[in-house]
Amino acid sequence: MHLYKTTKANLLHHKDKYYELPANWDFIINRDKLQAYLLVFMLTAEPIDTAAAKAAIRDHLLPPVGSQELWAAGVTYPQSRDARMEESEDSSAADCYQRVYEAERPELFFKSLPHRVSGHGQPIHIRRDSAWNVPEPGLVLYINATGHIQAYTIGNDVSSRSIEGENPLYLPQAKVYEKSAALGPALYVPETSLPATTAIDMKIYRGSELVYEGASSIDRMKRSFPELASWLYKEMDFPSGCFLMTSTCLVPGNEFTLQPGDVVEIGISGIGKLRNIVTVKNPPAQQP
């Protein structure tokens, strides 16, 4: 089943039927056994008009986040490790990525507050002060306040490879800025854990030209989802839960950088597709 957050209503989609959930987003998702709660809700709820629900999702969709912070894990896939090592060769810091890949403790970092997150169909930004910007597609976990994984969505951890490659201490600037993250289109609440064969694919269009295409699966990940969640919650509380990006298994070649106008489309089997157009932040207004 899928949960959609829109400006019109919070919607549940299950087996070709749509339901309106009257409670606020955080109250709906921040619970143990979310899937069971939604099944009970549907026992007495009346489906709403399908055309109206589809129109709300098409025209009024929001990212599936309420008051939650967005965090991210790094170098959980060999592809991510290799890319970080390549971009850091000139700074002599490449070895740190191999060491964190092998370490017991994962790399976890803050990514975004809710107001900086873009949803499906909304723009994402690349940095104007970076010469090498890339999308990082990946599976995103929704973890509730008690530290249990309840749902999944698609994420794009937009990153500046030139800034992080210059010095690993610049990671916050490479990762954290306006519209540097996208989530959506929905929260996927499955009956069981995602299968290891769950596929991730990404396509990047520049005008009518397909300039990148790649696919992989989550079974390439070195760490488990509960492992990442337990490290994130080890010394922090998240009263409304938290979203955690699980890193990327698809990395465009070193010659590739995003350009304004590019369209990034990320698909994950069972969840759907997340589509965003690339833009840049407007420069600050000049003071009189």
C-alpha positions as CSV (number, residue, x, y, z in Angstrom):
1,M,0.0,0.0,0.0
2,H,1.1,3.6,-0.7
3,L,0.6,6.8,1.4
4,Y,0.5,10.1,-0.5
5,K,0.7,13.5,1.1
6,T,-1.0,16.3,-0.9
7,T,-2.2,19.8,-0.2
8,K,-5.8,18.5,-0.4
9,A,-5.6,15.4,1.8
10,N,-3.5,12.5,3.0
11,L,-4.4,9.6,0.8
12,L,-4.0,5.8,1.1
13,H,-3.9,3.7,-2.1
14,H,-4.4,0.0,-1.8
15,K,-5.7,-2.5,-4.4
16,D,-7.0,0.1,-6.8
17,K,-9.0,1.9,-4.1
18,Y,-8.2,5.3,-2.5
19,Y,-9.0,6.4,1.1
20,E,-8.7,9.8,2.8
21,L,-6.8,9.7,6.1
22,P,-8.2,12.5,8.3
23,A,-5.3,12.7,10.8
24,N,-2.2,14.7,10.3
25,W,0.8,13.1,8.6
26,D,3.0,12.6,11.6
27,F,0.2,11.0,13.6
28,I,-0.5,8.6,10.7
29,I,3.0,7.3,10.1
30,N,4.7,7.5,13.5
31,R,3.5,4.3,15.0
32,D,4.5,0.7,15.4
33,K,2.8,-1.8,13.0
34,L,1.8,0.9,10.5
35,Q,0.7,-1.6,7.9
36,A,-1.6,-3.3,10.4
37,Y,-3.1,0.0,11.4
38,L,-3.9,0.9,7.8
39,L,-5.5,-2.5,7.2
40,V,-7.8,-1.9,10.2
41,F,-8.6,1.6,9.0
42,M,-9.8,0.3,5.7
43,L,-12.2,-2.1,7.3
44,T,-14.6,0.8,8.2
45,A,-13.5,3.6,5.8
46,E,-15.3,4.3,2.6
47,P,-13.2,4.6,-0.6
48,I,-13.2,8.1,-2.2
49,D,-13.7,8.9,-5.8
50,T,-10.8,7.5,-7.8
51,A,-10.6,10.4,-10.3
52,A,-10.5,13.0,-7.5
53,A,-7.8,11.1,-5.7
54,K,-5.7,10.8,-8.9
55,A,-6.1,14.4,-9.6
56,A,-5.0,15.4,-6.1
57,I,-1.9,13.2,-6.5
58,R,-1.2,14.6,-10.0
59,D,-1.7,18.3,-9.2
60,H,-1.1,18.8,-5.5
61,L,1.5,16.2,-4.4
62,L,3.9,17.0,-1.6
63,P,7.0,15.2,-0.5
64,P,6.0,12.4,2.0
65,V,7.6,14.1,5.0
66,G,6.0,15.9,7.9
67,S,8.2,17.3,10.7
68,Q,10.9,14.6,10.3
69,E,14.6,15.3,9.8
70,L,16.3,13.6,6.8
71,W,19.6,11.8,7.4
72,A,21.8,9.8,5.1
73,A,24.2,6.9,5.2
74,G,27.4,7.0,3.1
75,V,29.5,4.4,1.3
76,T,27.2,1.4,2.0
77,Y,27.6,0.2,-1.5
78,P,30.9,-0.6,-3.3
79,Q,29.9,1.8,-6.1
80,S,29.6,4.6,-3.6
81,R,32.9,3.8,-1.9
82,D,34.7,3.6,-5.3
83,A,33.3,7.0,-6.4
84,R,34.3,8.7,-3.2
85,M,37.8,7.3,-3.5
86,E,38.1,8.4,-7.1
87,E,37.0,12.0,-6.4
88,S,39.3,12.3,-3.4
89,E,42.6,11.2,-5.0
90,D,44.0,14.7,-5.3
91,S,43.3,15.4,-1.6
92,S,45.1,12.2,-0.4
93,A,41.9,11.3,1.5
94,A,40.8,8.4,-0.6
95,D,41.7,5.8,2.1
96,C,39.2,7.2,4.6
97,Y,36.3,5.9,2.5
98,Q,37.7,2.4,2.3
99,R,38.2,2.4,6.0
100,V,34.6,3.5,6.8
101,Y,33.3,0.9,4.3
102,E,35.1,-1.8,6.3
103,A,34.4,-0.3,9.8
104,E,31.8,-1.5,12.3
105,R,30.5,2.1,12.6
106,P,28.7,3.4,9.4
107,E,29.0,6.9,8.0
108,L,25.8,8.8,9.0
109,F,25.2,12.5,8.3
110,F,22.5,15.1,8.5
111,K,21.0,15.8,5.1
112,S,17.9,18.1,5.4
113,L,15.1,19.7,7.3
114,P,11.6,19.2,5.9
115,H,11.3,22.6,4.3
116,R,14.4,22.0,2.1
117,V,13.1,18.6,0.7
118,S,11.6,18.5,-2.8
119,G,8.8,16.1,-3.8
120,H,8.0,14.3,-7.1
121,G,7.7,16.9,-9.9
122,Q,9.4,19.6,-8.0
123,P,12.8,21.2,-8.8
124,I,16.1,20.1,-7.2
125,H,19.1,22.4,-7.0
126,I,22.8,22.0,-7.9
127,R,25.4,24.3,-6.4
128,R,26.4,27.3,-8.4
129,D,29.9,27.1,-6.8
130,S,30.6,23.5,-7.8
131,A,31.8,22.2,-11.1
132,W,30.8,18.6,-10.6
133,N,27.3,17.8,-9.4
134,V,25.5,14.5,-9.4
135,P,22.3,12.8,-8.4
136,E,22.6,9.9,-5.9
137,P,19.5,7.7,-6.1
138,G,18.6,5.4,-3.3
139,L,16.1,3.7,-1.1
140,V,15.0,5.7,1.9
141,L,13.8,4.3,5.2
142,Y,11.1,5.8,7.4
143,I,11.9,4.9,10.9
144,N,9.4,5.7,13.7
145,A,10.1,7.2,17.1
146,T,10.8,3.8,18.6
147,G,13.4,3.0,16.0
148,H,11.5,0.6,13.9
149,I,11.4,0.7,10.1
150,Q,7.8,1.2,9.0
151,A,7.9,2.4,5.4
152,Y,10.1,3.2,2.4
153,T,10.3,5.8,-0.3
154,I,12.6,6.9,-3.1
155,G,15.3,9.5,-2.5
156,N,17.8,11.6,-4.4
157,D,20.8,12.8,-2.4
158,V,22.0,15.5,-4.8
159,S,25.7,16.1,-4.1
160,S,28.7,18.1,-5.2
161,R,31.5,15.7,-5.9
162,S,34.0,18.5,-6.5
163,I,33.5,20.1,-3.1
164,E,33.6,16.8,-1.1
165,G,36.5,15.6,-3.3
166,E,38.5,18.7,-2.4
167,N,38.3,17.9,1.3
168,P,36.1,15.4,3.2
169,L,35.5,18.0,5.9
170,Y,33.5,19.9,3.3
171,L,30.9,17.2,3.3
172,P,28.2,19.4,4.8
173,Q,28.6,22.0,2.0
174,A,28.6,19.2,-0.6
175,K,25.4,17.7,0.7
176,V,23.3,20.2,2.6
177,Y,21.8,23.2,0.8
178,E,18.4,24.3,-0.6
179,K,16.6,21.6,-2.5
180,S,19.5,19.2,-2.4
181,A,17.2,16.3,-1.5
182,A,14.1,14.9,-3.1
183,L,11.7,12.2,-1.7
184,G,8.7,10.6,-3.1
185,P,6.3,10.1,-4.7
186,A,4.8,8.1,-1.8
187,L,5.5,6.1,1.3
188,Y,5.4,2.4,0.5
189,V,4.1,0.3,3.4
190,P,4.6,-3.4,2.4
191,E,3.3,-6.5,4.2
192,T,6.8,-7.8,4.6
193,S,10.3,-6.5,4.4
194,L,11.6,-5.5,0.9
195,P,13.1,-8.4,-1.0
196,A,16.9,-8.3,-1.6
197,T,16.2,-8.3,-5.3
198,T,14.4,-4.9,-5.1
199,A,15.6,-3.0,-8.2
200,I,16.7,0.7,-8.4
201,D,17.1,2.4,-11.8
202,M,17.9,5.9,-12.9
203,K,17.6,7.8,-16.1
204,I,18.8,11.4,-16.8
205,Y,17.4,13.3,-19.7
206,R,19.0,16.5,-21.3
207,G,16.3,17.8,-23.5
208,S,15.1,14.9,-25.6
209,E,18.4,13.0,-25.1
210,L,18.9,10.2,-22.6
211,V,22.4,11.0,-21.2
212,Y,22.6,8.4,-18.4
213,E,20.8,5.1,-17.7
214,G,21.7,2.6,-15.0
215,A,20.2,-0.1,-12.8
216,S,21.1,-2.1,-9.8
217,S,19.5,-3.8,-6.7
218,I,19.7,-3.4,-3.0
219,D,21.3,-6.7,-2.4
220,R,24.6,-5.0,-3.2
221,M,24.4,-3.1,0.1
222,K,27.0,-4.0,2.7
223,R,25.0,-3.1,5.7
224,S,21.4,-4.1,6.7
225,F,18.6,-1.6,7.2
226,P,18.1,-2.4,10.9
227,E,21.8,-1.9,11.4
228,L,21.8,1.5,10.0
229,A,18.6,2.5,11.9
230,S,20.2,1.2,15.2
231,W,23.3,3.4,14.7
232,L,21.2,6.5,13.9
233,Y,19.1,6.1,17.0
234,K,21.9,5.1,19.3
235,E,22.4,8.5,20.9
236,M,19.5,10.5,19.4
237,D,15.7,10.7,19.8
238,F,13.4,11.5,16.9
239,P,9.9,12.2,18.5
240,S,8.2,12.1,15.0
241,G,10.5,9.5,13.5
242,C,13.2,10.1,10.9
243,F,13.9,9.5,7.2
244,L,17.2,7.8,6.4
245,M,18.8,7.6,2.9
246,T,20.7,4.4,2.6
247,S,23.3,5.6,0.0
248,T,23.5,5.0,-3.7
249,C,24.4,2.1,-5.9
250,L,24.3,4.1,-9.2
251,V,27.1,6.6,-9.9
252,P,27.4,8.3,-13.3
253,G,30.9,8.4,-14.8
254,N,33.4,10.9,-13.8
255,E,32.9,12.9,-17.0
256,F,29.2,13.6,-16.1
257,T,27.8,16.6,-14.2
258,L,24.3,17.7,-13.9
259,Q,23.2,20.8,-15.8
260,P,20.2,23.1,-15.3
261,G,17.2,21.7,-17.2
262,D,18.2,18.1,-16.8
263,V,15.5,15.7,-15.7
264,V,16.3,13.0,-13.2
265,E,14.0,10.0,-13.0
266,I,14.5,7.4,-10.3
267,G,12.5,4.2,-10.0
268,I,12.3,1.5,-7.3
269,S,10.3,-1.6,-7.8
270,G,7.1,-1.6,-5.7
271,I,7.4,2.1,-4.8
272,G,7.1,4.0,-8.1
273,K,9.1,6.8,-9.8
274,L,10.6,10.0,-8.5
275,R,11.1,12.7,-11.2
276,N,12.7,16.1,-10.7
277,I,14.0,18.9,-12.9
278,V,17.5,20.3,-12.1
279,T,17.7,24.1,-11.4
280,V,19.9,26.4,-9.4
281,K,19.1,28.6,-6.5
282,N,18.5,32.3,-7.3
283,P,21.4,34.5,-6.2
284,P,20.7,36.6,-3.1
285,A,19.1,39.9,-3.7
286,Q,21.5,42.9,-3.9
287,Q,21.3,45.2,-0.9
288,P,20.5,48.9,-1.8
